[in-house]
Amino acid sequence: MLERLRFPVERSRGRRYPEPEHPYRNAFQRDRDRVVHSRAFRRLEAKTQVFSPGLSDHFRNRLTHTIEVSQIARTVAGVLELDENLTEALALAHDIGHPPFVESFEQRYARFPGLNLTFEVREGMVKHSRDLTPGEYPEFDAFLPGQRPVLEAQLIDLADEVAYNTADLDDAFSAGLIAAEDIAGHVDQYRPIYEAAEAQFPGATARERFQEGLRRLIDLLVSGLIEGAVESAREAGVGSAEDVRACPRRIAAFTPQTAETSRALKRFLYARVYGSPALGDDRRRSMAMVADLFHFFEERPDRLPHPYAEQALAEPAHQVVCDYIAGMTDAFFRRTYEQAMGRADGQAKACPT
């Protein structure tokens, strides 16, 4: 469909530290494998997506969510005839965090710092959900501000949207927060899906009918992304990967109807799930704890572990602290918080006022 817009791996801008080519894996395949083998990727298993694992063993975590995003993104890339390896590498890296996690803080190789990923993957991470304007972030000036990322990178944010909208419906149903008819009452395109599942499977359980409807909803959203990208490319008149970069807007898009469905799902989820008392109290408490720990280390960057303490000597402390906290698993965050706040309380008691 859009093979003409596929980014050619042989035209990659390469790695920050040159390496010899691998005999049977291309550059984007190697990027994918490096992400999968990284500690930052493994830590996603111990990071909450929406629902706390203490409530159930079946809710998504960041790792299972990432796998679902990768599956959706690779499916779309395959249908559109784009580079599936580049798309998969970008999808697997999308929730790890911003570039420092794979450029400097992840140390697996003796020859260079970080994972030494290709320019296209690092650029895609920087421009995951928005484009950059020249001078907006000087530290990202090397990543072609003012240009769009390659089309494979543009797919990731929308594949992410499909994955978390539908997964959060699934987890919320399992938690007893919503029923299928609730979704049908708020999302127009879901209503015929719900009615068809109810009519076709009257003897099935509510859970089985819900799963049937969810499967069809995912198909609808993915199909809308494929059709939307094809139509968007046609309207923009782009004929090559370089045209995609030079285009004043992103090519990856849902069809208008699918985009409205995605927005309606988000409104429903915010109203009935994310803002529910069951999740709201935990979220507010977690946000307060993150803020407390951030301020603790921002005021005491020397308390950061290696290599963050050394990094804070050369870079703004607030950014280093942000990177450190963002990389934490839930359990490690709680331990660090308890140690830091306990130490801070002890200091406060020891100091006269």
C-alpha positions as CSV (number, residue, x, y, z in Angstrom):
1,M,0.0,0.0,0.0
2,L,2.6,2.6,1.1
3,E,5.8,0.7,0.2
4,R,7.0,3.9,-1.5
5,L,7.1,5.5,2.0
6,R,9.0,2.7,3.6
7,F,12.2,3.9,5.2
8,P,15.2,2.1,3.6
9,V,17.4,0.6,6.3
10,E,20.4,1.1,4.1
11,R,19.8,4.9,4.3
12,S,20.0,5.0,8.1
13,R,22.0,7.9,9.5
14,G,23.7,5.2,11.5
15,R,24.8,5.0,15.1
16,R,26.6,7.6,17.3
17,Y,29.5,5.2,17.7
18,P,30.2,3.4,14.4
19,E,30.1,-0.4,14.5
20,P,30.8,-3.1,11.9
21,E,27.7,-4.6,10.3
22,H,26.3,-7.8,11.5
23,P,26.5,-10.8,9.0
24,Y,22.8,-11.6,9.1
25,R,20.9,-9.0,11.1
26,N,20.3,-5.5,9.8
27,A,20.6,-2.3,11.9
28,F,16.9,-2.1,12.9
29,Q,16.8,-5.8,13.9
30,R,19.8,-5.2,16.1
31,D,18.1,-2.2,17.7
32,R,15.1,-4.3,18.4
33,D,17.2,-7.0,20.0
34,R,19.2,-4.5,22.1
35,V,16.0,-3.1,23.5
36,V,14.6,-6.5,24.4
37,H,17.8,-7.4,26.2
38,S,18.0,-4.2,28.2
39,R,17.4,-3.9,31.9
40,A,15.1,-0.9,31.3
41,F,12.9,-3.1,29.1
42,R,12.7,-5.9,31.8
43,R,11.8,-3.3,34.5
44,L,8.6,-2.6,32.6
45,E,7.2,-5.9,34.1
46,A,7.3,-4.3,37.6
47,K,5.6,-1.0,36.6
48,T,1.9,-0.4,36.9
49,Q,-0.1,0.4,33.8
50,V,-3.4,1.6,35.3
51,F,-4.5,-1.0,37.8
52,S,-2.4,-2.0,40.8
53,P,-1.3,-5.7,40.6
54,G,-2.4,-6.1,44.2
55,L,-6.0,-6.2,42.9
56,S,-5.5,-9.0,40.4
57,D,-2.8,-11.1,38.7
58,H,-4.5,-10.5,35.3
59,F,-4.2,-6.7,34.9
60,R,-1.7,-5.3,32.3
61,N,1.6,-4.0,33.4
62,R,3.9,-1.8,31.3
63,L,5.6,-4.8,29.8
64,T,2.4,-6.5,28.6
65,H,1.1,-3.2,27.4
66,T,4.3,-2.7,25.4
67,I,4.0,-6.2,23.8
68,E,0.4,-5.3,22.7
69,V,1.5,-2.0,21.2
70,S,4.3,-3.8,19.3
71,Q,1.8,-6.4,18.0
72,I,-0.6,-3.7,16.7
73,A,2.1,-1.5,15.3
74,R,3.8,-4.4,13.5
75,T,0.5,-5.5,12.0
76,V,-0.2,-2.1,10.7
77,A,3.3,-1.7,9.3
78,G,3.0,-5.1,7.6
79,V,-0.2,-4.2,5.9
80,L,1.1,-0.8,4.8
81,E,4.4,-2.5,3.5
82,L,6.6,-0.4,5.8
83,D,9.7,-1.6,7.7
84,E,8.4,-4.0,10.4
85,N,11.7,-4.2,12.1
86,L,12.1,-0.5,12.6
87,T,8.4,-0.3,13.7
88,E,8.9,-3.1,16.2
89,A,12.1,-1.5,17.7
90,L,10.3,1.7,18.2
91,A,7.2,0.1,19.7
92,L,9.3,-1.9,22.2
93,A,11.2,1.2,23.2
94,H,8.2,3.6,23.4
95,D,7.5,3.2,27.1
96,I,11.0,2.8,28.4
97,G,11.3,6.5,28.7
98,H,13.1,9.3,26.9
99,P,16.6,8.8,25.3
100,P,18.9,8.9,28.4
101,F,17.6,5.5,29.4
102,V,19.1,3.9,26.3
103,E,21.9,6.3,25.5
104,S,23.8,6.7,28.7
105,F,22.2,5.0,31.8
106,E,21.8,1.6,30.2
107,Q,25.3,0.1,30.1
108,R,25.7,-3.3,28.4
109,Y,28.7,-2.7,26.2
110,A,32.4,-2.0,26.8
111,R,32.9,-0.2,23.5
112,F,30.4,2.6,24.0
113,P,27.9,4.1,26.5
114,G,24.2,3.1,26.3
115,L,22.8,0.9,23.6
116,N,24.1,2.9,20.6
117,L,20.8,2.7,18.7
118,T,20.4,4.0,15.2
119,F,19.5,7.6,14.6
120,E,16.0,6.7,13.4
121,V,15.1,4.8,16.5
122,R,16.4,7.5,18.8
123,E,14.7,10.2,16.8
124,G,11.4,8.2,17.0
125,M,11.7,8.1,20.7
126,V,12.3,11.8,21.0
127,K,9.3,12.6,18.7
128,H,7.1,9.8,20.0
129,S,4.0,11.9,20.5
130,R,4.9,15.4,19.2
131,D,7.2,17.1,16.7
132,L,9.9,19.5,17.6
133,T,10.5,23.1,16.4
134,P,14.1,24.4,15.9
135,G,15.5,25.7,19.2
136,E,12.7,24.4,21.3
137,Y,14.9,21.9,23.1
138,P,18.5,22.6,22.3
139,E,19.5,19.1,23.6
140,F,17.4,17.6,20.8
141,D,18.7,19.8,18.0
142,A,20.5,16.8,16.4
143,F,17.2,15.1,15.8
144,L,16.0,17.2,12.9
145,P,13.6,19.6,14.6
146,G,11.1,21.1,12.1
147,Q,10.9,17.7,10.2
148,R,8.6,14.8,10.7
149,P,9.9,11.5,11.9
150,V,9.8,8.5,9.4
151,L,6.3,7.0,8.9
152,E,7.2,3.9,10.9
153,A,7.8,6.1,13.9
154,Q,4.6,8.0,13.4
155,L,2.6,4.8,13.7
156,I,3.7,4.2,17.3
157,D,1.7,6.9,19.1
158,L,-1.6,5.8,17.4
159,A,-0.9,2.1,18.0
160,D,-0.3,3.0,21.6
161,E,-3.7,4.7,21.7
162,V,-5.4,1.6,20.3
163,A,-3.7,-0.6,22.8
164,Y,-4.3,1.4,26.0
165,N,-7.9,2.3,25.1
166,T,-9.0,-1.3,24.5
167,A,-6.8,-2.8,27.3
168,D,-8.1,-0.3,29.9
169,L,-11.6,-1.3,28.9
170,D,-10.7,-4.9,29.4
171,D,-9.1,-4.4,32.8
172,A,-11.9,-2.1,34.0
173,F,-14.4,-4.7,33.0
174,S,-12.5,-7.3,35.0
175,A,-12.3,-4.9,38.0
176,G,-16.1,-4.5,37.9
177,L,-16.0,-0.8,37.1
178,I,-17.8,-0.9,33.8
179,A,-20.2,-3.2,31.8
180,A,-20.4,-3.5,28.0
181,E,-23.7,-1.6,27.9
182,D,-22.0,1.3,29.6
183,I,-19.5,1.6,26.7
184,A,-22.3,1.2,24.2
185,G,-24.1,4.2,25.8
186,H,-21.2,6.5,25.3
187,V,-19.3,5.4,22.2
188,D,-21.4,5.4,19.0
189,Q,-19.3,3.1,16.9
190,Y,-19.2,0.5,19.7
191,R,-23.0,0.3,20.0
192,P,-23.5,-1.9,16.9
193,I,-20.6,-4.1,18.0
194,Y,-22.2,-4.5,21.4
195,E,-25.7,-5.3,19.9
196,A,-24.2,-7.8,17.4
197,A,-22.4,-9.7,20.2
198,E,-25.5,-9.7,22.4
199,A,-27.6,-11.1,19.5
200,Q,-25.1,-13.6,18.2
201,F,-24.1,-15.1,21.5
202,P,-27.1,-15.1,23.8
203,G,-25.9,-18.3,25.6
204,A,-22.4,-16.9,26.3
205,T,-21.4,-15.3,29.6
206,A,-21.3,-11.6,29.9
207,R,-17.5,-11.9,29.9
208,E,-17.4,-13.9,26.7
209,R,-19.7,-11.4,24.9
210,F,-17.6,-8.5,26.2
211,Q,-14.4,-10.2,24.8
212,E,-16.1,-10.8,21.4
213,G,-17.0,-7.1,21.3
214,L,-13.6,-6.0,22.4
215,R,-11.9,-8.1,19.7
216,R,-14.1,-6.4,17.0
217,L,-13.4,-3.0,18.5
218,I,-9.7,-3.5,18.2
219,D,-10.1,-4.6,14.6
220,L,-12.2,-1.5,13.9
221,L,-9.6,0.8,15.3
222,V,-6.6,-0.9,13.6
223,S,-8.5,-0.9,10.3
224,G,-9.3,2.8,10.8
225,L,-5.6,3.5,11.3
226,I,-4.6,1.6,8.2
227,E,-7.2,3.3,6.0
228,G,-6.5,6.7,7.6
229,A,-2.8,6.5,6.8
230,V,-3.4,5.5,3.2
231,E,-5.9,8.4,2.7
232,S,-3.6,10.8,4.5
233,A,-0.7,9.9,2.3
234,R,-2.8,10.3,-0.8
235,E,-4.1,13.7,0.3
236,A,-0.5,14.9,1.1
237,G,0.8,13.7,-2.2
238,V,4.0,12.2,-0.6
239,G,6.0,9.8,-2.7
240,S,9.0,8.9,-0.6
241,A,10.3,8.6,2.9
242,E,12.0,12.0,2.4
243,D,8.7,13.5,1.4
244,V,7.3,12.2,4.7
245,R,10.0,14.1,6.6
246,A,9.3,17.3,4.6
247,C,5.5,17.1,4.9
248,P,4.1,19.9,7.1
249,R,2.0,17.4,9.1
250,R,2.2,13.8,10.1
251,I,0.9,11.2,7.7
252,A,-0.1,8.6,10.2
253,A,-3.7,9.2,11.1
254,F,-7.0,7.5,11.9
255,T,-10.0,8.0,9.6
256,P,-12.2,10.9,10.9
257,Q,-14.8,8.4,12.2
258,T,-12.2,6.2,13.9
259,A,-10.5,9.3,15.4
260,E,-13.9,10.3,16.9
261,T,-14.3,6.8,18.3
262,S,-10.9,7.0,19.9
263,R,-11.7,10.3,21.5
264,A,-15.1,9.0,22.8
265,L,-13.3,6.0,24.3
266,K,-10.9,8.3,26.1
267,R,-13.7,10.5,27.4
268,F,-15.5,7.4,28.7
269,L,-12.4,6.0,30.3
270,Y,-11.5,9.3,32.0
271,A,-15.1,9.6,33.4
272,R,-15.7,6.0,34.4
273,V,-12.3,4.5,35.1
274,Y,-9.3,6.9,35.5
275,G,-11.4,9.3,37.6
276,S,-13.2,6.7,39.6
277,P,-12.8,6.6,43.4
278,A,-11.2,3.1,43.1
279,L,-8.2,4.6,41.2
280,G,-8.4,8.3,42.0
281,D,-7.2,8.0,45.6
282,D,-4.2,5.8,44.6
283,R,-3.3,8.1,41.8
284,R,-3.3,11.2,44.0
285,R,-1.3,9.4,46.7
286,S,1.2,8.2,44.1
287,M,1.6,11.7,42.6
288,A,2.2,13.2,46.0
289,M,4.9,10.6,46.7
290,V,6.6,11.2,43.4
291,A,6.6,14.9,44.0
292,D,8.1,14.4,47.5
293,L,10.9,12.1,46.3
294,F,11.6,14.5,43.3
295,H,12.1,17.4,45.7
296,F,14.2,15.4,48.1
297,F,16.8,14.4,45.4
298,E,16.6,17.8,43.6
299,E,17.7,19.4,46.8
300,R,20.3,16.7,47.6
301,P,21.6,15.4,44.2
302,D,24.7,14.0,46.0
303,R,22.3,11.4,47.5
304,L,21.6,10.0,44.0
305,P,23.4,6.7,43.2
306,H,26.0,6.2,40.5
307,P,25.9,7.3,37.7
308,Y,23.1,9.8,38.4
309,A,25.1,11.7,41.1
310,E,27.9,12.2,38.6
311,Q,25.5,13.1,35.9
312,A,23.9,15.8,38.1
313,L,27.3,17.5,38.3
314,A,27.3,18.2,34.6
315,E,23.6,18.5,33.8
316,P,20.6,20.2,35.5
317,A,19.8,18.3,38.6
318,H,16.0,18.3,38.0
319,Q,16.4,16.5,34.7
320,V,18.7,13.8,36.2
321,V,16.3,13.3,39.1
322,C,13.4,13.0,36.7
323,D,15.3,10.3,34.7
324,Y,16.1,8.4,37.9
325,I,12.6,8.3,39.2
326,A,11.0,7.6,35.8
327,G,13.2,4.4,35.5
328,M,12.1,3.0,38.9
329,T,9.9,-0.1,39.3
330,D,7.0,0.3,41.7
331,A,8.7,-1.7,44.4
332,F,12.0,0.1,44.1
333,F,10.2,3.4,44.2
334,R,8.5,2.5,47.5
335,R,11.7,1.4,49.1
336,T,13.6,4.5,47.9
337,Y,10.8,6.7,49.1
338,E,10.7,5.1,52.6
339,Q,14.4,5.4,52.9
340,A,14.6,9.0,51.7
341,M,11.6,10.2,53.7
342,G,12.7,8.4,56.8
343,R,16.2,10.0,56.5
344,A,14.6,13.4,55.9
345,D,12.4,13.1,58.9
346,G,15.4,12.1,61.0
347,Q,17.4,15.1,59.9
348,A,14.5,17.4,60.6
349,K,14.2,16.1,64.1
350,A,17.9,16.5,64.7
351,C,18.1,20.0,63.5
352,P,16.9,22.9,65.8
353,T,14.3,25.3,64.5
